């Protein structure tokens, strides 16, 4: 039997503790964030309609406040990406930045957008108000169809929080572009963002006519179900759910689909209220729904809250932007 000296035993215990600590640290959830601010845009979501960039002059202050919220929540500075320049806030650049995160199961990813939102005419009849929503990048509009492959690529165990301070922000996340042919929503490396019907058809060219029709029907049914899931948390906050997605997201929008948000020279009123609540919160922290309920949202035209995919109880009930 081998005898160990006190120094050897102490060294072995230290090594064991370091190994255990390393495993715990490796398994601890991490927080990532992409903050997008577009104070001025030349995008035209609707041909001939220009945005009023004076209304978004306070966007830089929104990013300062959001960064402060993330700092207080324990996000490490190197895991927070802030996109503000015209090149950084092109839709393709935003998508590329989100793809670079590569989170692990259990991680928390926050996508925050401050700028203009818009509505375009709904072409497939799934929207009760006859309009589809989108976000304005610096030079083009960011479609929900372009965001969905990113969320799908993260996987169902990654927690996603999307916060939008923009007009018509009721559903600017993606529940669109559904596939019934085992397509996970991701494009081959280097493939351009798919916006047109012809490119969408090209991606599905191996499907039969019957399968394509089934795909369109499935997409329509899920969107319609989502639109009709709307209920009221109170007179100022709408809530909607869509369980049929291979990722989990909590979404908070500063406005409802048909309404506008309030932008001041000092920043968006929604982000200002959200920041003030987080700073003043000494009661152990609000969860996501409670934060929405406590924001004086009627001043901003009403708010939207949605749960997309199989949102776990732990995620749903956790403190706002809690990493662990």
Secondary structure, DSSP 8 states (H G I E B T S, - for coil): -----HHHHHHHHHHHHHHHHHHHHHHS--EEEEEEE-S-----SSTT----GGGGTTHHHHHHHHHHHHHHTT--GGGEEEE-STTTTSHHHHHHHHHT----TT-EEEEEEES-EEEEE-SSS--TTSEEEEEE-SSSEE-HHHHHHHHHHH-TTSEEEEEEESTT-SS-S---S--SSS--S---TT-----SHHHHHHHTTTS-HHHHHHHHHHHHHHHHHHHTT-EESSSSEEEEEE--SSSEEEEEESS-TT----EETTEEHHHHHHHHHHHH--SS--BHHHHHHHS-GGGGT-EEEEEES---HHHHHSBTT---
